[in-house]
Every structure is written in C-alpha cells, then in structure tokens.
Amino acid sequence: MSLYRVFDIAGSGMIAQSARLNVTSSNMANAEAVSASVNQTYHARRPIFAAHFDQEKDALGAEVKVLAIVESPAPIRMEYRPEHPLANDDGYIYLPNVNTAEELVDMISASRSYQDNVEVLNTSKQLMMRTLELGR
C-alpha cells in the first residue's frame, strides 16, 4: 500500500466521524424540543457506516463511507403536562427519543476517532518526510 493511499483512508475516516459529530450535535440540540403530536416530534438520528474496498486503488486498504442517516426506532417520550401551551387535548406533550447521556458518549467516541485519524495523517506525513531525507 502506498503512503499516499493512507491519506485517502484517514481522510475518509475524518469525513465519517465529522458526519457522526454533526448528527450527534443535532440530536443534542433537539433533545428537549417539545411538540404537540408524534408526527411533529424530532426523532434521534444515527449514521450508518460501511467499509468501501476499491480494488483498482489498493486491495489492502478500505475507506469508510457514510451509507445513510437513519432515525432511531426508540419510542418517543410522552409526558402529561396539561398546562403546557403545546399540550394536546388529552394534556400530553411529546419529546424526542434522544438519550443525552448516550449522545455525550457518542460525541466523545467520534471526537477521539477523528483525532486518531488526524494522528495517522501526521505520522504518515512524518514518514514521507523522513524517506525524502534519506536521499540527502
């Protein structure tokens, strides 16, 4: 595998983790968004990743691709708050199915994975520079 290929692979990992951070931040921002019906309620989202092998470039390395962003199947929270302005006729409001503790863990994991890919890029760059210095 060429050292140049490492840049493609680590870059795809950074793009994937960036997408994961964006989805997590959207979930966190909408964690307490209240609505009057199930259909109007924000649903937590999750990215789906998959390995992508490109036989033409290299058989050893696999990039990561974001296949889709899907909604969580977890049930929407329903609370009885008849005094709330968005309460339905029965006095219930609907809250997103976002678990903030789970989102925080996911955010930390995505951030660390992004940092790991940056470290791979930096190490590869250093190896290439040292290889060039051998010719001096």
N, CA, C and O atoms as CSV, one atom per row, in Angstrom:
chain,resi,resn,atom,element,x,y,z
A,1,MET,N,N,0.848,-1.174,0.000
A,1,MET,CA,C,0.000,0.000,0.000
A,1,MET,C,C,0.892,1.236,0.000
A,1,MET,O,O,1.840,1.337,0.779
A,2,SER,N,N,0.576,2.155,-0.872
A,2,SER,CA,C,1.294,3.412,-0.974
A,2,SER,C,C,0.977,4.285,0.232
A,2,SER,O,O,-0.122,4.228,0.784
A,3,LEU,N,N,1.956,5.096,0.633
A,3,LEU,CA,C,1.689,6.027,1.728
A,3,LEU,C,C,0.654,7.071,1.316
A,3,LEU,O,O,-0.046,7.620,2.167
A,4,TYR,N,N,0.556,7.345,0.022
A,4,TYR,CA,C,-0.469,8.285,-0.438
A,4,TYR,C,C,-1.866,7.747,-0.179
A,4,TYR,O,O,-2.788,8.520,0.078
A,5,ARG,N,N,-2.033,6.452,-0.243
A,5,ARG,CA,C,-3.340,5.818,-0.015
A,5,ARG,C,C,-3.786,6.009,1.437
A,5,ARG,O,O,-4.982,6.073,1.723
A,6,VAL,N,N,-2.820,6.099,2.343
A,6,VAL,CA,C,-3.125,6.312,3.756
A,6,VAL,C,C,-3.886,7.626,3.938
A,6,VAL,O,O,-4.784,7.720,4.774
A,7,PHE,N,N,-3.520,8.638,3.150
A,7,PHE,CA,C,-4.207,9.925,3.244
A,7,PHE,C,C,-5.679,9.790,2.855
A,7,PHE,O,O,-6.545,10.387,3.493
A,8,ASP,N,N,-5.964,9.011,1.813
A,8,ASP,CA,C,-7.355,8.787,1.392
A,8,ASP,C,C,-8.155,8.071,2.474
A,8,ASP,O,O,-9.291,8.440,2.773
A,9,ILE,N,N,-7.546,7.045,3.051
A,9,ILE,CA,C,-8.245,6.243,4.059
A,9,ILE,C,C,-8.495,7.055,5.329
A,9,ILE,O,O,-9.613,7.075,5.844
A,10,ALA,N,N,-7.463,7.721,5.831
A,10,ALA,CA,C,-7.628,8.530,7.045
A,10,ALA,C,C,-8.585,9.695,6.785
A,10,ALA,O,O,-9.371,10.060,7.660
A,11,GLY,N,N,-8.520,10.275,5.593
A,11,GLY,CA,C,-9.440,11.358,5.248
A,11,GLY,C,C,-10.885,10.897,5.239
A,11,GLY,O,O,-11.775,11.619,5.689
A,12,SER,N,N,-11.123,9.696,4.727
A,12,SER,CA,C,-12.494,9.176,4.728
A,12,SER,C,C,-12.974,8.926,6.157
A,12,SER,O,O,-14.153,9.114,6.460
A,13,GLY,N,N,-12.074,8.509,7.024
A,13,GLY,CA,C,-12.421,8.330,8.435
A,13,GLY,C,C,-12.766,9.653,9.101
A,13,GLY,O,O,-13.679,9.722,9.924
A,14,MET,N,N,-12.027,10.716,8.739
A,14,MET,CA,C,-12.319,12.034,9.297
A,14,MET,C,C,-13.667,12.555,8.805
A,14,MET,O,O,-14.412,13.169,9.569
A,15,ILE,N,N,-13.980,12.315,7.543
A,15,ILE,CA,C,-15.276,12.737,6.999
A,15,ILE,C,C,-16.411,11.990,7.701
A,15,ILE,O,O,-17.428,12.589,8.052
A,16,ALA,N,N,-16.236,10.688,7.904
A,16,ALA,CA,C,-17.270,9.881,8.555
A,16,ALA,C,C,-17.485,10.336,10.000
A,16,ALA,O,O,-18.627,10.469,10.441
A,17,GLN,N,N,-16.409,10.573,10.734
A,17,GLN,CA,C,-16.548,10.987,12.130
A,17,GLN,C,C,-17.100,12.403,12.232
A,17,GLN,O,O,-17.794,12.732,13.195
A,18,SER,N,N,-16.798,13.237,11.250
A,18,SER,CA,C,-17.380,14.576,11.211
A,18,SER,C,C,-18.896,14.491,11.020
A,18,SER,O,O,-19.646,15.229,11.658
A,19,ALA,N,N,-19.339,13.598,10.150
A,19,ALA,CA,C,-20.780,13.382,9.954
A,19,ALA,C,C,-21.416,12.883,11.250
A,19,ALA,O,O,-22.516,13.298,11.614
A,20,ARG,N,N,-20.715,11.993,11.935
A,20,ARG,CA,C,-21.221,11.462,13.208
A,20,ARG,C,C,-21.344,12.575,14.248
A,20,ARG,O,O,-22.320,12.617,14.997
A,21,LEU,N,N,-20.363,13.475,14.298
A,21,LEU,CA,C,-20.426,14.611,15.222
A,21,LEU,C,C,-21.571,15.554,14.872
A,21,LEU,O,O,-22.237,16.079,15.764
A,22,ASN,N,N,-21.804,15.771,13.585
A,22,ASN,CA,C,-22.906,16.636,13.161
A,22,ASN,C,C,-24.256,16.051,13.572
A,22,ASN,O,O,-25.126,16.776,14.053
A,23,VAL,N,N,-24.431,14.750,13.385
A,23,VAL,CA,C,-25.687,14.098,13.755
A,23,VAL,C,C,-25.874,14.143,15.266
A,23,VAL,O,O,-26.976,14.397,15.752
A,24,THR,N,N,-24.811,13.898,16.000
A,24,THR,CA,C,-24.879,13.935,17.463
A,24,THR,C,C,-25.236,15.333,17.958
A,24,THR,O,O,-26.047,15.482,18.872
A,25,SER,N,N,-24.631,16.354,17.358
A,25,SER,CA,C,-24.939,17.719,17.790
A,25,SER,C,C,-26.390,18.082,17.468
A,25,SER,O,O,-27.033,18.801,18.233
A,26,SER,N,N,-26.903,17.593,16.349
A,26,SER,CA,C,-28.311,17.814,16.016
A,26,SER,C,C,-29.222,17.141,17.037
A,26,SER,O,O,-30.223,17.719,17.460
A,27,ASN,N,N,-28.874,15.925,17.430
A,27,ASN,CA,C,-29.659,15.215,18.442
A,27,ASN,C,C,-29.643,15.968,19.772
A,27,ASN,O,O,-30.678,16.110,20.423
A,28,MET,N,N,-28.471,16.445,20.169
A,28,MET,CA,C,-28.354,17.167,21.438
A,28,MET,C,C,-29.130,18.484,21.396
A,28,MET,O,O,-29.773,18.856,22.377
A,29,ALA,N,N,-29.073,19.181,20.276
A,29,ALA,CA,C,-29.760,20.461,20.157
A,29,ALA,C,C,-31.270,20.295,20.247
A,29,ALA,O,O,-31.967,21.191,20.724
A,30,ASN,N,N,-31.774,19.166,19.796
A,30,ASN,CA,C,-33.222,18.934,19.775
A,30,ASN,C,C,-33.717,18.034,20.904
A,30,ASN,O,O,-34.870,17.604,20.890
A,31,ALA,N,N,-32.867,17.750,21.870
A,31,ALA,CA,C,-33.209,16.801,22.936
A,31,ALA,C,C,-34.437,17.198,23.735
A,31,ALA,O,O,-35.157,16.325,24.218
A,32,GLU,N,N,-34.693,18.475,23.887
A,32,GLU,CA,C,-35.824,18.928,24.692
A,32,GLU,C,C,-36.857,19.687,23.862
A,32,GLU,O,O,-37.664,20.434,24.415
A,33,ALA,N,N,-36.840,19.506,22.552
A,33,ALA,CA,C,-37.814,20.175,21.677
A,33,ALA,C,C,-39.182,19.527,21.868
A,33,ALA,O,O,-39.346,18.328,21.646
A,34,VAL,N,N,-40.139,20.311,22.273
A,34,VAL,CA,C,-41.484,19.823,22.581
A,34,VAL,C,C,-42.363,19.963,21.344
A,34,VAL,O,O,-42.228,20.912,20.571
A,35,SER,N,N,-43.264,19.003,21.173
A,35,SER,CA,C,-44.243,19.112,20.085
A,35,SER,C,C,-45.600,18.619,20.566
A,35,SER,O,O,-45.725,18.008,21.628
A,36,ALA,N,N,-46.614,18.903,19.750
A,36,ALA,CA,C,-47.986,18.565,20.122
A,36,ALA,C,C,-48.438,17.211,19.600
A,36,ALA,O,O,-49.496,16.719,19.994
A,37,SER,N,N,-47.644,16.596,18.709
A,37,SER,CA,C,-48.028,15.284,18.168
A,37,SER,C,C,-46.790,14.444,17.881
A,37,SER,O,O,-45.680,14.965,17.765
A,38,VAL,N,N,-46.999,13.150,17.768
A,38,VAL,CA,C,-45.899,12.226,17.483
A,38,VAL,C,C,-45.267,12.542,16.134
A,38,VAL,O,O,-44.047,12.464,15.987
A,39,ASN,N,N,-46.082,12.895,15.155
A,39,ASN,CA,C,-45.591,13.144,13.799
A,39,ASN,C,C,-44.708,14.384,13.707
A,39,ASN,O,O,-43.862,14.467,12.817
A,40,GLN,N,N,-44.887,15.346,14.604
A,40,GLN,CA,C,-44.094,16.574,14.580
A,40,GLN,C,C,-42.853,16.486,15.457
A,40,GLN,O,O,-42.034,17.405,15.448
A,41,THR,N,N,-42.695,15.418,16.202
A,41,THR,CA,C,-41.602,15.281,17.155
A,41,THR,C,C,-40.309,14.891,16.452
A,41,THR,O,O,-40.299,14.065,15.539
A,42,TYR,N,N,-39.219,15.510,16.904
A,42,TYR,CA,C,-37.893,15.191,16.384
A,42,TYR,C,C,-37.541,13.759,16.763
A,42,TYR,O,O,-37.777,13.341,17.897
A,43,HIS,N,N,-36.984,13.012,15.832
A,43,HIS,CA,C,-36.513,11.652,16.084
A,43,HIS,C,C,-34.994,11.641,16.049
A,43,HIS,O,O,-34.389,12.205,15.137
A,44,ALA,N,N,-34.372,11.005,17.032
A,44,ALA,CA,C,-32.915,10.895,17.069
A,44,ALA,C,C,-32.435,10.204,15.787
A,44,ALA,O,O,-33.109,9.327,15.245
A,45,ARG,N,N,-31.267,10.615,15.322
A,45,ARG,CA,C,-30.704,10.070,14.092
A,45,ARG,C,C,-29.349,9.423,14.365
A,45,ARG,O,O,-28.646,9.783,15.310
A,46,ARG,N,N,-29.005,8.471,13.522
A,46,ARG,CA,C,-27.732,7.747,13.628
A,46,ARG,C,C,-27.138,7.564,12.236
A,46,ARG,O,O,-27.858,7.244,11.290
A,47,PRO,N,N,-25.815,7.767,12.106
A,47,PRO,CA,C,-25.186,7.480,10.810
A,47,PRO,C,C,-24.910,5.980,10.675
A,47,PRO,O,O,-24.636,5.295,11.661
A,48,ILE,N,N,-24.986,5.489,9.449
A,48,ILE,CA,C,-24.651,4.104,9.150
A,48,ILE,C,C,-23.373,4.119,8.319
A,48,ILE,O,O,-23.333,4.714,7.242
A,49,PHE,N,N,-22.332,3.464,8.822
A,49,PHE,CA,C,-21.044,3.409,8.134
A,49,PHE,C,C,-20.850,2.048,7.475
A,49,PHE,O,O,-21.430,1.047,7.897
A,50,ALA,N,N,-20.021,2.031,6.430
A,50,ALA,CA,C,-19.658,0.771,5.782
A,50,ALA,C,C,-18.258,0.904,5.202
A,50,ALA,O,O,-17.851,1.977,4.757
A,51,ALA,N,N,-17.530,-0.205,5.214
A,51,ALA,CA,C,-16.206,-0.237,4.597
A,51,ALA,C,C,-16.367,-0.265,3.084
A,51,ALA,O,O,-17.232,-0.955,2.544
A,52,HIS,N,N,-15.517,0.498,2.418
A,52,HIS,CA,C,-15.564,0.560,0.955
A,52,HIS,C,C,-14.203,0.138,0.414
A,52,HIS,O,O,-13.210,0.842,0.596
A,53,PHE,N,N,-14.163,-1.007,-0.249
A,53,PHE,CA,C,-12.936,-1.522,-0.844
A,53,PHE,C,C,-12.871,-1.090,-2.298
A,53,PHE,O,O,-13.825,-1.290,-3.050
A,54,ASP,N,N,-11.757,-0.501,-2.698
A,54,ASP,CA,C,-11.554,-0.109,-4.088
A,54,ASP,C,C,-10.412,-0.953,-4.640
A,54,ASP,O,O,-9.242,-0.643,-4.416
A,55,GLN,N,N,-10.748,-2.012,-5.357
A,55,GLN,CA,C,-9.746,-2.950,-5.876
A,55,GLN,C,C,-8.798,-2.282,-6.863
A,55,GLN,O,O,-7.651,-2.710,-6.994
A,56,GLU,N,N,-9.250,-1.241,-7.562
A,56,GLU,CA,C,-8.394,-0.564,-8.519
A,56,GLU,C,C,-7.273,0.197,-7.824
A,56,GLU,O,O,-6.145,0.230,-8.314
A,57,LYS,N,N,-7.585,0.814,-6.676
A,57,LYS,CA,C,-6.571,1.599,-5.967
A,57,LYS,C,C,-5.639,0.708,-5.163
A,57,LYS,O,O,-4.417,0.812,-5.268
A,58,ASP,N,N,-6.227,-0.166,-4.360
A,58,ASP,CA,C,-5.413,-0.996,-3.480
A,58,ASP,C,C,-6.299,-2.050,-2.823
A,58,ASP,O,O,-7.391,-1.736,-2.351
A,59,ALA,N,N,-5.842,-3.271,-2.790
A,59,ALA,CA,C,-6.628,-4.356,-2.202
A,59,ALA,C,C,-6.494,-4.389,-0.678
A,59,ALA,O,O,-7.285,-5.055,-0.010
A,60,LEU,N,N,-5.508,-3.683,-0.117
A,60,LEU,CA,C,-5.260,-3.769,1.321
A,60,LEU,C,C,-6.068,-2.774,2.152
A,60,LEU,O,O,-6.471,-3.087,3.272
A,61,GLY,N,N,-6.303,-1.593,1.618
A,61,GLY,CA,C,-6.950,-0.557,2.410
A,61,GLY,C,C,-8.415,-0.396,2.089
A,61,GLY,O,O,-8.839,-0.568,0.946
A,62,ALA,N,N,-9.171,-0.071,3.088
A,62,ALA,CA,C,-10.597,0.167,2.902
A,62,ALA,C,C,-10.950,1.530,3.475
A,62,ALA,O,O,-10.601,1.848,4.612
A,63,GLU,N,N,-11.643,2.328,2.678
A,63,GLU,CA,C,-12.155,3.601,3.160
A,63,GLU,C,C,-13.471,3.353,3.881
A,63,GLU,O,O,-14.077,2.289,3.750
A,64,VAL,N,N,-13.897,4.335,4.633
A,64,VAL,CA,C,-15.211,4.238,5.288
A,64,VAL,C,C,-16.139,5.226,4.583
A,64,VAL,O,O,-15.749,6.345,4.246
A,65,LYS,N,N,-17.371,4.781,4.371
A,65,LYS,CA,C,-18.383,5.617,3.724
A,65,LYS,C,C,-19.590,5.746,4.643
A,65,LYS,O,O,-19.921,4.817,5.380
A,66,VAL,N,N,-20.238,6.892,4.598
A,66,VAL,CA,C,-21.493,7.081,5.309
A,66,VAL,C,C,-22.591,6.644,4.346
A,66,VAL,O,O,-22.867,7.326,3.359
A,67,LEU,N,N,-23.214,5.508,4.633
A,67,LEU,CA,C,-24.262,4.989,3.752
A,67,LEU,C,C,-25.563,5.763,3.880
A,67,LEU,O,O,-26.224,6.056,2.883
A,68,ALA,N,N,-25.925,6.089,5.107
A,68,ALA,CA,C,-27.198,6.767,5.327
A,68,ALA,C,C,-27.237,7.343,6.733
A,68,ALA,O,O,-26.438,6.992,7.601
A,69,ILE,N,N,-28.188,8.232,6.924
A,69,ILE,CA,C,-28.518,8.735,8.257
A,69,ILE,C,C,-29.944,8.244,8.519
A,69,ILE,O,O,-30.878,8.619,7.811
A,70,VAL,N,N,-30.101,7.402,9.546
A,70,VAL,CA,C,-31.404,6.792,9.821
A,70,VAL,C,C,-31.955,7.294,11.157
A,70,VAL,O,O,-31.206,7.708,12.042
A,71,GLU,N,N,-33.267,7.246,11.278
A,71,GLU,CA,C,-33.924,7.632,12.521
A,71,GLU,C,C,-33.930,6.479,13.506
A,71,GLU,O,O,-34.074,5.319,13.119
A,72,SER,N,N,-33.774,6.799,14.765
A,72,SER,CA,C,-33.791,5.798,15.827
A,72,SER,C,C,-35.193,5.206,15.976
A,72,SER,O,O,-36.187,5.930,15.925
A,73,PRO,N,N,-35.267,3.886,16.159
A,73,PRO,CA,C,-36.582,3.259,16.352
A,73,PRO,C,C,-37.105,3.364,17.789
A,73,PRO,O,O,-38.205,2.893,18.077
A,74,ALA,N,N,-36.345,3.963,18.675
A,74,ALA,CA,C,-36.782,4.093,20.076
A,74,ALA,C,C,-38.080,4.902,20.153
A,74,ALA,O,O,-38.296,5.808,19.348
A,75,PRO,N,N,-38.925,4.580,21.103
A,75,PRO,CA,C,-40.213,5.288,21.191
A,75,PRO,C,C,-40.041,6.749,21.636
A,75,PRO,O,O,-39.123,7.093,22.381
A,76,ILE,N,N,-40.946,7.577,21.155
A,76,ILE,CA,C,-40.996,8.989,21.536
A,76,ILE,C,C,-41.496,9.078,22.976
A,76,ILE,O,O,-42.367,8.311,23.387
A,77,ARG,N,N,-40.940,10.021,23.738
A,77,ARG,CA,C,-41.390,10.216,25.121
A,77,ARG,C,C,-42.674,11.040,25.145
A,77,ARG,O,O,-42.830,12.003,24.395
A,78,MET,N,N,-43.577,10.643,26.014
A,78,MET,CA,C,-44.846,11.339,26.155
A,78,MET,C,C,-44.998,11.720,27.629
A,78,MET,O,O,-44.882,10.864,28.506
A,79,GLU,N,N,-45.257,12.999,27.903
A,79,GLU,CA,C,-45.408,13.471,29.276
A,79,GLU,C,C,-46.745,14.182,29.441
A,79,GLU,O,O,-47.232,14.866,28.541
A,80,TYR,N,N,-47.305,13.997,30.604
A,80,TYR,CA,C,-48.571,14.656,30.921
A,80,TYR,C,C,-48.269,16.029,31.498
A,80,TYR,O,O,-47.777,16.138,32.621
A,81,ARG,N,N,-48.562,17.083,30.733
A,81,ARG,CA,C,-48.366,18.462,31.170
A,81,ARG,C,C,-49.517,19.306,30.610
A,81,ARG,O,O,-49.343,20.006,29.613
A,82,PRO,N,N,-50.665,19.241,31.236
A,82,PRO,CA,C,-51.841,19.941,30.690
A,82,PRO,C,C,-51.681,21.461,30.638
A,82,PRO,O,O,-52.377,22.124,29.868
A,83,GLU,N,N,-50.782,22.020,31.440
A,83,GLU,CA,C,-50.599,23.473,31.455
A,83,GLU,C,C,-49.696,23.963,30.324
A,83,GLU,O,O,-49.647,25.164,30.056
A,84,HIS,N,N,-48.989,23.063,29.662
A,84,HIS,CA,C,-48.063,23.453,28.583
A,84,HIS,C,C,-48.844,23.943,27.366
A,84,HIS,O,O,-49.861,23.348,27.008
A,85,PRO,N,N,-48.380,25.029,26.718
A,85,PRO,CA,C,-49.120,25.569,25.560
A,85,PRO,C,C,-49.203,24.607,24.367
A,85,PRO,O,O,-50.100,24.749,23.537
A,86,LEU,N,N,-48.304,23.648,24.264
A,86,LEU,CA,C,-48.339,22.694,23.157
A,86,LEU,C,C,-49.005,21.370,23.522
A,86,LEU,O,O,-48.980,20.419,22.740
A,87,ALA,N,N,-49.590,21.316,24.694
A,87,ALA,CA,C,-50.254,20.065,25.107
A,87,ALA,C,C,-51.453,19.790,24.204
A,87,ALA,O,O,-52.176,20.700,23.798
A,88,ASN,N,N,-51.639,18.505,23.905
A,88,ASN,CA,C,-52.790,18.132,23.062
A,88,ASN,C,C,-54.068,18.142,23.907
A,88,ASN,O,O,-54.045,18.534,25.073
A,89,ASP,N,N,-55.157,17.716,23.321
A,89,ASP,CA,C,-56.457,17.749,24.018
A,89,ASP,C,C,-56.471,16.897,25.282
A,89,ASP,O,O,-57.230,17.176,26.210
A,90,ASP,N,N,-55.636,15.859,25.322
A,90,ASP,CA,C,-55.560,14.984,26.498
A,90,ASP,C,C,-54.562,15.485,27.530
A,90,ASP,O,O,-54.438,14.886,28.598
A,91,GLY,N,N,-53.832,16.589,27.234
A,91,GLY,CA,C,-52.866,17.156,28.176
A,91,GLY,C,C,-51.456,16.631,28.016
A,91,GLY,O,O,-50.615,16.875,28.881
A,92,TYR,N,N,-51.169,15.923,26.944
A,92,TYR,CA,C,-49.840,15.348,26.746
A,92,TYR,C,C,-49.006,16.174,25.774
A,92,TYR,O,O,-49.521,16.751,24.816
A,93,ILE,N,N,-47.687,16.216,26.050
A,93,ILE,CA,C,-46.718,16.761,25.102
A,93,ILE,C,C,-45.795,15.619,24.688
A,93,ILE,O,O,-45.703,14.604,25.378
A,94,TYR,N,N,-45.121,15.789,23.571
A,94,TYR,CA,C,-44.237,14.750,23.049
A,94,TYR,C,C,-42.816,15.283,22.986
A,94,TYR,O,O,-42.567,16.398,22.530
A,95,LEU,N,N,-41.895,14.458,23.455
A,95,LEU,CA,C,-40.476,14.819,23.481
A,95,LEU,C,C,-39.682,13.819,22.637
A,95,LEU,O,O,-40.085,12.664,22.500
A,96,PRO,N,N,-38.554,14.261,22.073
A,96,PRO,CA,C,-37.742,13.378,21.232
A,96,PRO,C,C,-37.216,12.160,21.983
A,96,PRO,O,O,-37.145,12.144,23.212
A,97,ASN,N,N,-36.851,11.149,21.213
A,97,ASN,CA,C,-36.288,9.915,21.777
A,97,ASN,C,C,-34.768,10.021,21.884
A,97,ASN,O,O,-34.049,9.076,21.558
A,98,VAL,N,N,-34.290,11.163,22.338
A,98,VAL,CA,C,-32.852,11.420,22.466
A,98,VAL,C,C,-32.421,11.135,23.893
A,98,VAL,O,O,-32.977,11.689,24.842
A,99,ASN,N,N,-31.428,10.272,24.040
A,99,ASN,CA,C,-30.828,9.979,25.343
A,99,ASN,C,C,-29.540,10.804,25.424
A,99,ASN,O,O,-28.555,10.475,24.763
A,100,THR,N,N,-29.540,11.871,26.226
A,100,THR,CA,C,-28.404,12.789,26.239
A,100,THR,C,C,-27.114,12.135,26.743
A,100,THR,O,O,-26.032,12.475,26.264
A,101,ALA,N,N,-27.206,11.220,27.681
A,101,ALA,CA,C,-26.000,10.528,28.161
A,101,ALA,C,C,-25.383,9.697,27.034
A,101,ALA,O,O,-24.166,9.688,26.849
A,102,GLU,N,N,-26.229,9.011,26.299
A,102,GLU,CA,C,-25.754,8.214,25.162
A,102,GLU,C,C,-25.149,9.116,24.086
A,102,GLU,O,O,-24.151,8.755,23.463
A,103,GLU,N,N,-25.740,10.266,23.870
A,103,GLU,CA,C,-25.233,11.209,22.863
A,103,GLU,C,C,-23.874,11.761,23.275
A,103,GLU,O,O,-22.995,11.940,22.432
A,104,LEU,N,N,-23.699,12.033,24.567
A,104,LEU,CA,C,-22.404,12.527,25.047
A,104,LEU,C,C,-21.306,11.487,24.842
A,104,LEU,O,O,-20.198,11.821,24.423
A,105,VAL,N,N,-21.615,10.239,25.138
A,105,VAL,CA,C,-20.645,9.157,24.927
A,105,VAL,C,C,-20.314,9.033,23.439
A,105,VAL,O,O,-19.152,8.858,23.073
A,106,ASP,N,N,-21.328,9.125,22.590
A,106,ASP,CA,C,-21.123,9.039,21.146
A,106,ASP,C,C,-20.277,10.210,20.648
A,106,ASP,O,O,-19.431,10.043,19.769
A,107,MET,N,N,-20.508,11.386,21.210
A,107,MET,CA,C,-19.737,12.564,20.827
A,107,MET,C,C,-18.261,12.400,21.195
A,107,MET,O,O,-17.381,12.725,20.399
A,108,ILE,N,N,-17.997,11.902,22.384
A,108,ILE,CA,C,-16.611,11.684,22.817
A,108,ILE,C,C,-15.951,10.632,21.942
A,108,ILE,O,O,-14.797,10.793,21.546
A,109,SER,N,N,-16.664,9.561,21.636
A,109,SER,CA,C,-16.125,8.498,20.791
A,109,SER,C,C,-15.812,9.011,19.386
A,109,SER,O,O,-14.758,8.700,18.831
A,110,ALA,N,N,-16.720,9.793,18.813
A,110,ALA,CA,C,-16.493,10.340,17.469
A,110,ALA,C,C,-15.316,11.303,17.471
A,110,ALA,O,O,-14.508,11.307,16.542
A,111,SER,N,N,-15.221,12.112,18.505
A,111,SER,CA,C,-14.114,13.061,18.609
A,111,SER,C,C,-12.769,12.343,18.710
A,111,SER,O,O,-11.795,12.749,18.077
A,112,ARG,N,N,-12.720,11.281,19.505
A,112,ARG,CA,C,-11.475,10.512,19.640
A,112,ARG,C,C,-11.116,9.809,18.331
A,112,ARG,O,O,-9.944,9.754,17.957
A,113,SER,N,N,-12.102,9.281,17.646
A,113,SER,CA,C,-11.841,8.623,16.366
A,113,SER,C,C,-11.323,9.629,15.342
A,113,SER,O,O,-10.420,9.322,14.564
A,114,TYR,N,N,-11.890,10.815,15.345
A,114,TYR,CA,C,-11.418,11.874,14.447
A,114,TYR,C,C,-9.957,12.211,14.768
A,114,TYR,O,O,-9.131,12.327,13.863
A,115,GLN,N,N,-9.643,12.366,16.060
A,115,GLN,CA,C,-8.277,12.667,16.481
A,115,GLN,C,C,-7.316,11.553,16.086
A,115,GLN,O,O,-6.180,11.828,15.699
A,116,ASP,N,N,-7.752,10.308,16.177
A,116,ASP,CA,C,-6.907,9.177,15.775
A,116,ASP,C,C,-6.573,9.244,14.291
A,116,ASP,O,O,-5.442,8.963,13.894
A,117,ASN,N,N,-7.555,9.616,13.468
A,117,ASN,CA,C,-7.301,9.736,12.035
A,117,ASN,C,C,-6.354,10.895,11.734
A,117,ASN,O,O,-5.535,10.799,10.819
A,118,VAL,N,N,-6.454,11.974,12.483
A,118,VAL,CA,C,-5.506,13.082,12.325
A,118,VAL,C,C,-4.100,12.611,12.675
A,118,VAL,O,O,-3.134,12.978,12.007
A,119,GLU,N,N,-3.988,11.809,13.710
A,119,GLU,CA,C,-2.675,11.285,14.113
A,119,GLU,C,C,-2.092,10.368,13.040
A,119,GLU,O,O,-0.886,10.391,12.795
A,120,VAL,N,N,-2.931,9.570,12.405
A,120,VAL,CA,C,-2.479,8.719,11.291
A,120,VAL,C,C,-1.923,9.592,10.173
A,120,VAL,O,O,-0.871,9.289,9.611
A,121,LEU,N,N,-2.623,10.668,9.851
A,121,LEU,CA,C,-2.143,11.584,8.806
A,121,LEU,C,C,-0.806,12.206,9.175
A,121,LEU,O,O,0.107,12.262,8.351
A,122,ASN,N,N,-0.690,12.669,10.407
A,122,ASN,CA,C,0.568,13.286,10.849
A,122,ASN,C,C,1.723,12.293,10.821
A,122,ASN,O,O,2.823,12.635,10.388
A,123,THR,N,N,1.484,11.078,11.275
A,123,THR,CA,C,2.536,10.051,11.269
A,123,THR,C,C,2.944,9.701,9.845
A,123,THR,O,O,4.132,9.537,9.566
A,124,SER,N,N,1.992,9.587,8.955
A,124,SER,CA,C,2.300,9.287,7.548
A,124,SER,C,C,3.117,10.401,6.920
A,124,SER,O,O,4.061,10.150,6.171
A,125,LYS,N,N,2.744,11.632,7.232
A,125,LYS,CA,C,3.492,12.780,6.707
A,125,LYS,C,C,4.934,12.755,7.208
A,125,LYS,O,O,5.860,13.011,6.439
A,126,GLN,N,N,5.129,12.451,8.486
A,126,GLN,CA,C,6.479,12.368,9.044
A,126,GLN,C,C,7.286,11.254,8.377
A,126,GLN,O,O,8.471,11.430,8.094
A,127,LEU,N,N,6.653,10.113,8.127
A,127,LEU,CA,C,7.352,9.014,7.455
A,127,LEU,C,C,7.771,9.407,6.046
A,127,LEU,O,O,8.874,9.077,5.611
A,128,MET,N,N,6.908,10.103,5.337
A,128,MET,CA,C,7.249,10.545,3.989
A,128,MET,C,C,8.404,11.544,4.016
A,128,MET,O,O,9.299,11.483,3.173
A,129,MET,N,N,8.387,12.454,4.972
A,129,MET,CA,C,9.470,13.435,5.088
A,129,MET,C,C,10.791,12.759,5.435
A,129,MET,O,O,11.836,13.139,4.906
A,130,ARG,N,N,10.759,11.779,6.302
A,130,ARG,CA,C,11.984,11.059,6.656
A,130,ARG,C,C,12.512,10.247,5.464
A,130,ARG,O,O,13.723,10.117,5.281
A,131,THR,N,N,11.614,9.717,4.679
A,131,THR,CA,C,12.016,8.975,3.480
A,131,THR,C,C,12.709,9.912,2.490
A,131,THR,O,O,13.706,9.534,1.875
A,132,LEU,N,N,12.193,11.119,2.336
A,132,LEU,CA,C,12.820,12.103,1.452
A,132,LEU,C,C,14.190,12.518,1.955
A,132,LEU,O,O,15.096,12.779,1.163
A,133,GLU,N,N,14.345,12.578,3.278
A,133,GLU,CA,C,15.635,12.962,3.856
A,133,GLU,C,C,16.704,11.891,3.660
A,133,GLU,O,O,17.895,12.195,3.743
A,134,LEU,N,N,16.307,10.652,3.402
A,134,LEU,CA,C,17.274,9.582,3.164
A,134,LEU,C,C,18.128,9.859,1.921
A,134,LEU,O,O,19.282,9.439,1.848
A,135,GLY,N,N,17.560,10.558,0.962
A,135,GLY,CA,C,18.264,10.854,-0.290
A,135,GLY,C,C,19.304,11.937,-0.164
A,135,GLY,O,O,20.051,12.165,-1.116
A,136,ARG,N,N,19.388,12.599,0.935
A,136,ARG,CA,C,20.372,13.700,1.127
A,136,ARG,C,C,21.743,13.186,1.415
A,136,ARG,O,O,22.671,13.973,1.598
